[in-house]
């Protein structure tokens, strides 16, 4: 699995989601602009959606005999 370059794209996508989550939580915690924090969390949802699509595609192609 780790020899597939697509695997590293998925890992990067998950790290991006984690980074956006940390950024949003830090914004909420600091008492900053709540509209900005909500926009960051909306961005996290989008990034998370993309990461899930990539994971599902990876699993699908692996079960179809892809390398």
Secondary structure, DSSP 8 states (H G I E B T S, - for coil): -TTSHHHHHHHHHHHHHHHHHHHHHHHHHTT--HHHHHHHHHHHHHHHHHHHHHHHHHHHHHHTT--
